[in-house]
Amino acid sequence: MDMQVCNIVDAYNLFSADILELSSRAKLASFGYNADRVNAYINGYGAKKLADVKVILLFKNSKLVGLIPYEKAKIDAFFPFRIYQNWVDIFNFVGDPIIDESYSFEVLEYFSEWMQEQKAFIMFNLITDEGMQQELAANFSKLSQKTLIVEQFSSAAIITDLDGEAYYRKSISSKRRSRLNKMKKKLDKIGDCHFRVLNSLHKNPDLDMQKAWINNFLYIENYGWKGDKGSSYLSNKASKTYFKDCALAWFNNQKLVTFEIILDDQVIASLYIMVEKTNDKLIARCQKTTYLERFGFASPGVMLMHYALKYMLDHHKFELIDACTMPDNYVANSFMKQKVNTVSYISAPRGGVYALLLRPILWVEQFRLRSRAGIKAHRLQILRLFVKFSLFKQSSKSSLNLLTSRATENKGL
C-alpha cells in the first residue's frame, strides 16, 4: 500500500475525481469528506483557514482506497507531545473516513501504524457507522493500542422497511396526528397552502429553479432570529458561498431533495435533505429547517419535517435516515423512533508511558467538550427566550391591531 500526505486544498484539487470515485465504492460515503462539500468549504473559507489540515491518501495498485483528513487536536497545545484528530468543521457531524469497503481493515491498520511511528495520540471524532466502529475497535485491539471512548450519544433516525404512511401511523399517536392536521388547516384558512418538492434523485431541476430555492431558503433563514444573532448562512460571505456551492453541487450530483411550504405563492418554510450514495446504499442526512416566524402559530417547520420524511420513505429505499440532531431534540424524537449511535475515540501509541498518559488527556478533552456544550446550552437558552419574546410581542401587536379594528368598526356603527 502506498501513502501520500498533503494539505487538504491540494488533496481535493489534485485527487477530486479519485475521491468521488472512491465514495461510490466506500464502506460509507461520508458526508463530512465528500468532494463536493469539502470543495465548497475551501472555496468559501479559503486555503488559509485550512492551512493546518492534512489528508492521508492511501493507494492500492494505483487506486485510491482510503482518505483520512486530520489536524492537530484542540488540546494539543496543552501537552508536550503530538495529539491529532480527524478534521471536523462547523458544518460537519459525520467523521467517518472514506475507505474502500474491500480494504477497510487494511487501511485503518496502515493509518494506525503510521501514527504509531509518529508517536502521536489520535482521536477519531463522530464515528457514526456501526461497522466502522467495530473495525476501529478490532484494529486498536490487534495493534495493542490502549483506547478510550471520549463521548458517545444516540440521536434520532429512521431505519425501516415501511412506507411513509405506515411508519407515520406506527410512530405517532392519533392525538399528535390530529394536532398536525389542525396545523395545516390553520394555514388553509389563510390562503392556498401546498407543498413543493425538488427531488434531484429523480430529475434534476433546471438551474433557475435551483437558484430560486437557494435564495428563498437564505432569505427565510436570515429573516428570523438566526439573522438577528449572526448565525444564518447570510451572516458572512464565507458561509453564504459555502452553502450556495454545496447546494448547487448536490443538485448537480443528484444528492439533494428540497421541500417548501407555499402559502399564496409565498414560501413560508423550507428544508433540505442531502443523500449519500455508495454502492446500492442510500443514506439520508436531514439538514436545516427554516420558516417565517410570523407563521409560527401553525408550526410550519414541524409540519414540513413530517411531510418530508413521509415523502422520503414513499419514494426511496434508504438504509438510514439520520436526523443529524443532538439526542434531546424533541421534534426529531417525536417521529424518528430508531437511533444512530455516534462514538468518539482516543487511542495512544504503544508503550507503558503513553498508556498512562491517555486518561489525563481524555479528562482534558472531556472537560473541553463539557465547557463548550455548557456555553452552547446557555446561548441556546438565550435564543429560545428571544424567540418566545419576539412571538409574544408579535402576538400582542396582532391582538392590539384586532382590538383597534373592532373599536373602529363599533365607532362606525
C-alpha positions as CSV (number, residue, x, y, z in Angstrom):
1,M,0.0,0.0,0.0
2,D,1.3,3.5,-0.9
3,M,0.7,6.6,1.1
4,Q,0.7,10.3,0.3
5,V,0.2,13.1,2.8
6,C,-0.6,16.6,1.6
7,N,-2.6,19.7,2.5
8,I,-6.3,19.3,2.2
9,V,-6.6,22.0,-0.5
10,D,-4.0,20.2,-2.7
11,A,-5.6,16.8,-2.0
12,Y,-9.1,17.8,-3.1
13,N,-7.7,19.8,-6.0
14,L,-5.4,17.0,-7.4
15,F,-7.5,14.0,-6.4
16,S,-11.0,15.3,-6.6
17,A,-12.1,12.8,-9.3
18,D,-10.4,9.9,-7.3
19,I,-12.2,10.9,-4.2
20,L,-15.6,11.0,-6.0
21,E,-14.9,7.5,-7.4
22,L,-13.8,6.2,-4.0
23,S,-17.1,7.4,-2.4
24,S,-19.0,5.3,-4.9
25,R,-17.4,2.1,-3.5
26,A,-16.7,3.1,0.0
27,K,-17.9,1.5,3.2
28,L,-19.7,4.8,3.9
29,A,-19.9,7.8,1.6
30,S,-19.0,10.1,4.4
31,F,-21.0,13.4,4.4
32,G,-18.1,15.2,6.0
33,Y,-15.4,14.4,3.5
34,N,-17.2,14.1,0.1
35,A,-15.5,16.1,-2.6
36,D,-18.4,18.5,-3.3
37,R,-18.9,19.6,0.3
38,V,-15.1,20.0,1.1
39,N,-14.5,21.9,-2.2
40,A,-17.4,24.2,-1.2
41,Y,-15.9,24.7,2.2
42,I,-12.4,25.5,0.7
43,N,-14.0,28.0,-1.8
44,G,-16.0,29.7,1.0
45,Y,-13.4,29.9,3.8
46,G,-10.2,29.9,1.8
47,A,-6.9,28.0,1.9
48,K,-5.5,30.0,4.8
49,K,-8.1,28.7,7.3
50,L,-7.3,25.1,6.3
51,A,-3.5,25.5,6.2
52,D,-3.0,23.1,9.1
53,V,-5.4,20.4,7.8
54,K,-3.7,17.4,6.2
55,V,-5.0,14.5,4.3
56,I,-3.7,10.9,4.2
57,L,-4.3,9.3,0.9
58,L,-3.8,5.5,0.7
59,F,-3.4,3.8,-2.7
60,K,-3.6,0.1,-3.6
61,N,-2.3,-0.8,-7.1
62,S,-2.5,2.9,-8.0
63,K,-6.2,3.1,-6.9
64,L,-7.3,5.3,-4.1
65,V,-8.6,3.1,-1.3
66,G,-8.6,5.4,1.8
67,L,-8.8,9.0,2.7
68,I,-8.5,10.5,6.2
69,P,-8.3,14.2,6.8
70,Y,-6.6,15.1,10.1
71,E,-5.3,18.1,12.1
72,K,-3.8,18.9,15.5
73,A,-6.3,18.3,18.2
74,K,-7.7,21.3,20.0
75,I,-5.9,20.2,23.2
76,D,-2.6,19.6,21.5
77,A,-1.2,22.9,22.8
78,F,-1.6,21.7,26.4
79,F,0.8,18.7,26.1
80,P,4.4,18.3,25.1
81,F,3.6,15.5,22.6
82,R,1.5,15.3,19.5
83,I,-2.3,14.7,19.6
84,Y,-4.1,14.5,16.3
85,Q,-7.8,14.3,15.4
86,N,-9.8,13.6,12.3
87,W,-10.8,17.0,10.8
88,V,-14.3,18.1,11.6
89,D,-15.5,21.6,10.7
90,I,-18.5,23.5,12.0
91,F,-20.9,22.1,9.4
92,N,-19.7,18.5,9.7
93,F,-21.3,16.0,12.0
94,V,-20.0,12.8,10.4
95,G,-16.3,11.9,11.0
96,D,-16.2,8.5,9.3
97,P,-13.2,8.3,6.9
98,I,-13.9,7.4,3.3
99,I,-12.5,3.9,2.8
100,D,-12.9,1.3,0.1
101,E,-15.1,-1.4,1.6
102,S,-12.8,-4.2,0.3
103,Y,-9.8,-2.7,2.1
104,S,-11.4,-1.2,5.2
105,F,-9.4,-3.0,8.0
106,E,-6.1,-2.8,6.0
107,V,-6.5,1.0,5.6
108,L,-7.2,1.5,9.3
109,E,-4.3,-0.7,10.3
110,Y,-1.9,1.2,7.9
111,F,-3.0,4.5,9.3
112,S,-2.7,3.4,12.9
113,E,0.8,2.1,12.3
114,W,1.8,5.4,10.7
115,M,0.5,7.3,13.7
116,Q,2.5,4.8,15.9
117,E,5.7,5.8,14.0
118,Q,4.8,9.5,14.7
119,K,4.4,8.7,18.4
120,A,1.1,10.5,18.2
121,F,-2.2,10.1,20.1
122,I,-5.1,10.1,17.7
123,M,-8.8,11.0,18.2
124,F,-11.4,9.7,15.9
125,N,-14.3,12.1,16.3
126,L,-18.0,11.5,15.4
127,I,-17.8,7.9,14.0
128,T,-21.4,7.1,13.1
129,D,-21.2,3.8,11.2
130,E,-21.6,0.7,13.4
131,G,-19.4,-1.4,11.1
132,M,-16.6,1.3,11.2
133,Q,-16.8,1.4,15.0
134,Q,-16.3,-2.3,15.2
135,E,-13.4,-2.3,12.8
136,L,-11.7,0.6,14.7
137,A,-12.1,-1.4,18.0
138,A,-10.7,-4.6,16.3
139,N,-7.8,-2.6,14.8
140,F,-6.9,-1.0,18.1
141,S,-7.0,-4.4,19.9
142,K,-4.9,-6.1,17.2
143,L,-2.2,-3.4,17.5
144,S,-2.3,-3.4,21.3
145,Q,-3.1,0.3,21.4
146,K,-4.9,1.4,24.5
147,T,-8.1,3.2,23.5
148,L,-10.8,5.0,25.5
149,I,-14.2,6.4,24.5
150,V,-14.2,10.2,24.6
151,E,-18.0,10.6,24.2
152,Q,-20.9,8.7,22.7
153,F,-24.6,9.6,22.2
154,S,-27.6,8.3,20.4
155,S,-29.7,10.5,18.1
156,A,-32.9,10.1,16.2
157,A,-33.1,8.2,13.0
158,I,-35.4,6.1,10.8
159,I,-34.4,2.5,10.0
160,T,-37.4,0.8,8.5
161,D,-38.9,-1.1,5.5
162,L,-42.3,0.6,6.0
163,D,-43.7,3.2,3.6
164,G,-44.4,6.8,4.8
165,E,-48.0,6.4,5.9
166,A,-47.4,3.1,7.7
167,Y,-44.4,4.4,9.6
168,Y,-46.3,7.7,10.4
169,R,-49.2,5.8,11.9
170,K,-46.9,3.4,13.9
171,S,-44.6,6.1,15.3
172,I,-47.1,8.9,16.1
173,S,-50.1,8.8,18.3
174,S,-53.6,9.6,16.8
175,K,-53.7,12.7,19.1
176,R,-50.5,14.1,17.6
177,R,-51.6,13.3,14.1
178,S,-54.8,15.2,14.7
179,R,-52.7,18.1,16.0
180,L,-50.6,18.1,12.9
181,N,-53.7,18.1,10.7
182,K,-55.0,21.2,12.6
183,M,-51.8,23.0,11.9
184,K,-52.3,22.6,8.1
185,K,-56.0,23.7,8.4
186,K,-54.8,26.9,10.1
187,L,-52.8,27.8,7.0
188,D,-55.6,26.6,4.7
189,K,-57.9,29.2,6.3
190,I,-55.4,32.0,5.3
191,G,-54.9,31.0,1.7
192,D,-53.8,28.4,-0.8
193,C,-51.3,26.2,1.1
194,H,-49.4,23.4,-0.5
195,F,-46.0,21.6,-0.5
196,R,-43.3,21.9,-3.2
197,V,-40.6,19.3,-3.7
198,L,-37.4,19.4,-5.8
199,N,-36.0,15.9,-6.0
200,S,-32.7,15.7,-7.9
201,L,-32.5,12.0,-7.2
202,H,-35.4,11.5,-9.7
203,K,-34.9,14.5,-12.0
204,N,-32.5,17.4,-11.6
205,P,-34.5,20.7,-11.6
206,D,-33.3,23.4,-14.0
207,L,-30.7,25.9,-12.8
208,D,-33.3,28.7,-12.3
209,M,-35.3,26.5,-10.0
210,Q,-32.2,25.6,-8.1
211,K,-31.2,29.2,-7.6
212,A,-34.7,30.2,-6.6
213,W,-34.8,27.6,-3.9
214,I,-31.4,28.6,-2.6
215,N,-32.4,32.3,-2.5
216,N,-35.7,31.6,-0.8
217,F,-34.0,29.4,1.8
218,L,-31.3,32.0,2.6
219,Y,-33.9,34.8,2.8
220,I,-36.2,33.0,5.2
221,E,-33.3,31.8,7.4
222,N,-31.8,35.3,7.6
223,Y,-35.1,37.0,8.2
224,G,-35.6,35.3,11.6
225,W,-33.6,35.1,14.9
226,K,-30.6,33.4,13.2
227,G,-30.1,36.5,11.1
228,D,-30.5,38.7,14.1
229,K,-27.9,36.7,16.0
230,G,-25.5,36.4,13.2
231,S,-25.7,32.6,12.8
232,S,-27.5,32.4,9.4
233,Y,-25.7,31.5,6.2
234,L,-26.1,35.1,5.0
235,S,-24.4,36.4,8.1
236,N,-21.0,36.3,6.4
237,K,-19.6,35.9,2.9
238,A,-17.8,32.6,3.7
239,S,-20.8,30.7,4.9
240,K,-23.0,32.1,2.1
241,T,-20.5,30.9,-0.5
242,Y,-20.2,27.5,1.2
243,F,-24.0,26.9,1.2
244,K,-24.6,28.1,-2.3
245,D,-21.7,26.0,-3.7
246,C,-22.8,22.9,-1.7
247,A,-26.4,23.2,-2.8
248,L,-25.5,23.6,-6.5
249,A,-23.0,20.7,-6.4
250,W,-25.5,18.4,-4.6
251,F,-28.2,19.3,-7.1
252,N,-25.8,18.6,-10.0
253,N,-24.6,15.3,-8.4
254,Q,-28.2,14.2,-7.7
255,K,-27.9,14.2,-3.9
256,L,-30.3,16.9,-2.8
257,V,-34.0,16.8,-2.1
258,T,-35.7,20.1,-1.0
259,F,-39.1,20.8,0.5
260,E,-41.1,24.0,0.9
261,I,-44.5,25.1,2.2
262,I,-46.1,27.6,-0.2
263,L,-48.9,29.9,1.0
264,D,-50.4,32.0,-1.8
265,D,-47.3,31.9,-3.9
266,Q,-45.1,32.8,-0.9
267,V,-42.5,30.4,0.5
268,I,-43.0,30.3,4.3
269,A,-40.9,27.3,5.3
270,S,-38.1,25.4,3.7
271,L,-35.8,22.4,4.5
272,Y,-33.4,20.2,2.6
273,I,-32.1,16.6,2.9
274,M,-28.7,15.5,1.5
275,V,-28.4,11.9,0.3
276,E,-25.2,9.9,0.4
277,K,-24.9,7.2,-2.3
278,T,-22.4,4.3,-2.1
279,N,-22.8,1.0,-4.0
280,D,-26.5,0.3,-3.7
281,K,-27.0,2.0,-0.3
282,L,-28.7,5.3,0.3
283,I,-28.3,7.3,3.5
284,A,-30.3,10.5,4.0
285,R,-28.9,13.3,6.2
286,C,-31.5,15.8,7.3
287,Q,-30.1,19.3,7.3
288,K,-31.5,22.7,8.3
289,T,-35.2,23.7,8.6
290,T,-36.3,27.3,8.5
291,Y,-39.6,29.2,8.4
292,L,-41.0,32.7,8.6
293,E,-41.6,33.2,12.3
294,R,-44.9,35.1,11.9
295,F,-46.4,31.8,10.9
296,G,-45.1,30.1,14.0
297,F,-48.7,29.6,15.3
298,A,-49.1,26.8,12.8
299,S,-45.7,25.2,13.4
300,P,-44.7,25.1,9.7
301,G,-41.2,23.7,10.4
302,V,-42.6,20.7,12.2
303,M,-45.3,20.2,9.6
304,L,-42.7,20.3,6.8
305,M,-40.4,17.9,8.5
306,H,-43.2,15.3,8.8
307,Y,-44.2,15.8,5.2
308,A,-40.5,15.5,4.1
309,L,-39.8,12.3,6.0
310,K,-43.0,10.6,4.8
311,Y,-42.1,11.6,1.2
312,M,-38.6,10.2,1.5
313,L,-40.0,6.8,2.8
314,D,-42.5,6.7,0.0
315,H,-40.1,7.5,-2.9
316,H,-36.8,5.9,-1.9
317,K,-35.3,2.9,-0.2
318,F,-33.0,4.1,2.5
319,E,-30.7,2.2,4.7
320,L,-30.9,5.0,7.2
321,I,-32.5,8.5,7.5
322,D,-30.4,10.4,10.1
323,A,-31.9,13.4,11.9
324,C,-28.4,14.8,12.4
325,T,-29.5,16.4,15.7
326,M,-28.5,16.1,19.3
327,P,-30.2,13.4,21.5
328,D,-32.5,15.9,23.2
329,N,-34.2,17.2,20.0
330,Y,-37.9,16.8,20.9
331,V,-39.2,17.3,17.3
332,A,-37.0,14.7,15.7
333,N,-37.5,12.2,18.6
334,S,-41.3,12.5,18.3
335,F,-41.3,11.0,14.8
336,M,-38.0,9.2,14.2
337,K,-38.1,6.2,16.5
338,Q,-34.8,4.5,15.8
339,K,-31.3,5.6,16.9
340,V,-27.9,6.2,15.5
341,N,-25.0,5.7,17.9
342,T,-22.2,8.2,17.4
343,V,-18.8,7.5,19.2
344,S,-15.6,9.4,19.5
345,Y,-12.4,7.6,20.5
346,I,-8.9,8.5,21.6
347,S,-6.0,6.0,21.1
348,A,-2.5,6.0,22.5
349,P,0.7,4.9,20.8
350,R,2.0,1.5,22.1
351,G,4.1,1.8,25.3
352,G,3.5,2.0,29.0
353,V,4.2,5.7,29.4
354,Y,1.7,6.6,26.6
355,A,-0.9,4.3,28.1
356,L,-0.6,6.1,31.5
357,L,-0.9,9.5,29.8
358,L,-4.1,8.5,27.9
359,R,-6.6,9.0,30.7
360,P,-5.4,12.5,31.7
361,I,-5.6,13.5,28.0
362,L,-9.1,12.1,28.0
363,W,-10.1,14.2,31.0
364,V,-8.8,17.4,29.4
365,E,-10.7,16.7,26.2
366,Q,-13.9,15.8,28.0
367,F,-13.7,19.0,30.1
368,R,-13.3,21.0,26.9
369,L,-16.3,19.3,25.4
370,R,-18.5,19.9,28.5
371,S,-17.4,23.5,28.7
372,R,-18.3,24.1,25.1
373,A,-21.6,22.3,25.5
374,G,-22.4,24.4,28.6
375,I,-21.7,27.6,26.7
376,K,-23.8,26.4,23.7
377,A,-26.7,25.4,26.0
378,H,-26.5,28.8,27.6
379,R,-26.6,30.5,24.2
380,L,-29.5,28.3,23.1
381,Q,-31.5,29.2,26.2
382,I,-31.0,32.9,25.5
383,L,-32.1,32.4,21.8
384,R,-35.2,30.4,22.9
385,L,-36.2,33.3,25.3
386,F,-35.5,35.8,22.4
387,V,-37.8,33.8,20.1
388,K,-40.5,33.5,22.7
389,F,-40.4,37.2,23.4
390,S,-40.5,38.0,19.6
391,L,-43.5,35.8,19.1
392,F,-45.2,37.2,22.2
393,K,-44.5,40.7,21.0
394,Q,-45.8,39.9,17.6
395,S,-48.9,38.2,19.0
396,S,-49.6,41.2,21.3
397,K,-49.2,43.6,18.4
398,S,-51.7,41.5,16.3
399,S,-54.2,41.5,19.2
400,L,-53.8,45.2,19.6
401,N,-54.5,45.7,15.9
402,L,-57.5,43.5,16.1
403,L,-58.9,45.4,19.1
404,T,-58.3,48.7,17.3
405,S,-60.0,47.5,14.2
406,R,-63.0,46.3,16.2
407,A,-63.2,49.6,18.1
408,T,-63.2,51.5,14.8
409,E,-65.9,49.2,13.4
410,N,-68.0,49.8,16.6
411,K,-67.5,53.5,16.4
412,G,-68.7,53.4,12.8
413,L,-71.8,51.6,13.9
